[in-house]
Amino acid sequence: MTPVDFSIVITTYNRSAVVERLLQALDAQGERDFQVVVAIDGSTDDTEAMLARQRPGFDLKWVNTHCTGYGLALARNAGILAADGRVVAVLDDDSFPEPGFIAAHRDSARPGVITGGPRRPSDPADTRMMAKVERLSTLPPLTPKTIRTLDRERPDLFLIENNISLLREDWIAMGLFSERMKIYGFIGQEFFARARFLDLSYQYNPAAAIVHHGEMEGDNGLQRAGKVRQTRLAALLRPTLMTPRHFRAQIAWARARADGAPEVALPPWRLQAGLALPWRWLRTKAAETRRGLRDRIRRSGS
């Protein structure tokens, strides 16, 4: 097989028809020198059979975690480690690339820099997502800034881990995605907090755009009420895992896994949660409240 320079990891759960349409959209990009790794999050539908029928113009392979419950981080990690490209992007199965998506991510990759693109909603009435896209679009294109600097200068930004790319070696060096808390609403916030701790940079590439369908009932095997409950629980618990001690342990774990060595044990966190919760939870809620107030002020002035 000819080596590829760019891999896309697509995570999916019970969405065979959607993934098939996404593969067709990628085939229509006109590029051929790239790879797609479909990371199956324990699906029980015919996703694997569908993938076996495909004959795309790009390299296609898949991994299946066979996990139960919410295993998004597990699937993403398996996909990244199975990827062969020098640059690896992660994409949810409900996110369809716009023309130029592949070249934009591949050609703008830099060491130690997370590249992110717009995630435009398919429904223009989705004002919440549109506001996030509009705020990102005010960043100067392809101008890396550390996450720490962005947090200070642009606290109104909301960075999302769907539609981002890194050099494969940087994915591993920064610790991949945390599998510690298998609930909805934990992964992205912890990921960017760890990127901030490591002083990684983020650059906005407007050409690396996708169209996102928006939330649907049953996404990830959860109804909306279940997502709300899990998001609230994650907001309460995730600050206990966003500490230097846990970040370092996560990085050591990822390096060991990439090297095929026995997994490094991650430090326990439940016993210390009671001590850490009050001030960290209040700090998180204060930041969310400030962001909400800024959104309301912006909407009332427009």
N, C-alpha and C positions, 0 to 999 in steps of 0.2 A: 504494500500500500504506500502511495506517495505521501510523505509527511505533510501535515496541514499546519497552517499558521494560526488558525482561528477556530475555536470550538464554541458552540452554543449549548448550554445545559438547559433543557426544558423539564421542569418538574410537573408531574401530572397525577391526578387521582380520579379515576373513573370518568374520564372524558375522552374516550377513544375517538369519537367523531370530531371533537374540537381539535385534538392533536393532529388528526389527519389533515384538516383544513390549514392548520398552522404550518405543517410540513410543505403543503402545496404553496403557501404564501412565500416560504423561504426559497423554494425551488424557483419561484417566479422572480426572485431578486436578480437573476442573471449571473450571479457569482457561482463558482464551482469549487474553488479552493478553500473549502471550509468543512467543518464536521458538526453534526448534531448528535448530542447524547441525550436521549430521553431517559429521565430518572423517574421511574414509576414508584409512587409512594404507596405501595401495598394495594394497588387497584384490584378489584374483583371483576372488572368487565373484560372485554376482549382486546385490551390495548396491545398486549404482546402479539396476538395473532394479526392485528391490523398492521403493526410495525413490520412483521415478517413478510407481508404482502407488498410492502412499498419498494419501489425501484427509483429512488430520486437521483438527481444528477450530482449529489454530494454524498460524502461518507456519512452513514447513519448507523448508530449502534444504540443499545439501551441496557440499562441496569434496573433491577427490581429489588427493592428493599424487603418486600414481603412483610412489612411491618403492619401492625395494627395501631389504630389511634392516629393522632396528628403527628406525622413524621416528615414534615417539610424540610427541616434542617438535615435530617438523616439522608433524604433523597438528594438534596443539593450537594451534600458532601460526597456521596457516592458518585454522583455525576461528574463533579469537578475532578475527583481522583481518577476517574476513568477517561477523562478527556485527554486528547493527544496534542491539542493546539498550544502554541506559545502563549496566546491570549485566550482567556475564557470568559464568556458572558453568561449570566444567569437570566432566565426568562421564565415567567409563568406560562402555563399552557393557554391562558385566555388573552394573551398579549400578542398582537399581530404586527409585524414590522412594516414600517413604511419604506419606500424605495431608498436605497443607499445605506440602510441600517448596518449591514455587514461590513462594508468598507469603512464606515464611520467609526465603528468600535475597533476594528482591526488596526486601522492606520493611525489612530490617535493614542494608542497604548503607550504608557510611560512607566518606568519603574517607580513603585511606591505611590502610584496615583490611581484612584478609583475614577473610572469614567462613567458618567450617568447621562442618560438622554431623557427627553420628554416622554411622559406617559399620558397621552391624550385620551380622554374618555370618548367612547363611541356615542354616548348620549350627551349632547350639548347642554341638556338640562342639569347635568351633574356639576353643579356650581362649586361644590367642595373640591373635587379633583381639578377642575379648571383653575381654581384659585392657586392650588399647589403648583400646577404647570406654569402659570403666569409668574409666580414668584421665582421659580427656577430660571425662567427665560430672561430675567433681569441680570443674571450672572454673565460676566464677559465670557464668550465662548473660548473653550480650550485654554483656560487660564487656571492652572492648578493653584488651589489655596488649601492650607491645612484645615482639617475639620475643626480644630480648635479656633482658628481664625474665623471661619464661617460662623461658628457658634457665637463668637463675640460680635462680629460685624453684622451678621444677618441672622438674628435669632428667629426671624419669621420663616426661614426656609424649613422645608420638611423633606429630608432625604429618604428615598425609598430604595430598598435593595432589589426590587424587580427592575430589570433593565439596567444593570451595571456590569462593568467588566474590569478585570485585573489581569496582569501577567499571572500565569498559572503558579509560578514560584511564589508570587506575592500572596495568592490565596492561601497557600500552605503556611508561609511565614507569618501571616497574621492570625492563623488559627481556624480558618474555614468558618462554618456556622456552628453555633453552640447547640448541642443536642441535650443540654441539661434539663430544659423545661419544655415538655412536649405539649404546649398549649398555644392557642392562637393569640397573636399579639405580642410575642416575646422576641422573636428572632431578629427582626430588623433593628430595633432599638438597641439591643445588646451589641449587634454587629458594628453599628456606627459609633457606639460608645467605646468599643475596643479599638476601632480605627483612630479615634481621637486620642486614646491613651498611647498608641504607637506613633502618633504624629504623622499619620498618613494624610495625603492630600486628596481633594476631590476636584474634578474638572467637569464642566457641563459641555456636552456636545449636542447642539440642537439638531444635527443631522442623524443622530442615533435614536430616531423616534419610533415609538410603538403606539398602537391604538388598543386601549384596554376596554373590555366590555363593561366593567363595573361589577359591583357585587351581585351575585345571584344566590337565591335560596339553594342550600345544599352544597355550596362551595366547601371543599375540603371535608365533606361528610358532615358539615355543621349547618344547622339552620341559623338565621340571623340572631335569634335570642341566645343561642349557644355561643355564638361569636362574641356577643356583647358581654356575656358572663365571663368567658375566658379572657377577653381583653382586659376587663376590670381586675381579674385575678393576676394576670401578667403584670399590669401596672403596679400592683401591690407588691409582688414578689421579685420582679426582675432587678430592682435596685440592689438587692442583696447579692446578685451575681455580677454586678457591674463595679468590681473592685480590682485593684492591681493584682491581688493574690489570685483571683479567679481568671483574670485575663492571661497572666503568665502560665497558669495551669492549662488553659485552653490551647495556647500556642504550643506548649510541650506535647499535649495530646495529639494535635494535628500533625506535628512533625513525626511523631512516632507512628501514627497511622499511615502517613505517606511513605514512610520507610519500610512498612510492613512489619515493624517491631510490635511486641505486645503493647496494648494500650496502656498509657500512663493513667493512673487513678486520679480522678478529679477530686478536689477537696470537698468535704461535706459542707452543705450550706443551710440545711433546714434548722439546725440548732442555733445558728447565729442570726436567723431571720428575725426573731423577736427583738433582738437588740438593735438590729440595723433598720428595721421597718420605720419607726416613727419619723426620724429626721429625713431619711432618704425618700420616703413616700411623700412627705410634705413638700420636699424640694421638687420632686417630679410633678406633683399636682400644681404647684405654684407656676412652674414653667408652662404646663398645659393651659392653665388659666390665662396667663399672659398672652399666649399665642391665640387663644380664643377671643380675647378682648381686641387684639390687633385685627383679627379677621372681621369682627363686627364693625369696628371703626372704619376699616377699609371699605366694607360693603355699604355702610351708610353714607360714605362720602362719594361713592361712585354712582 
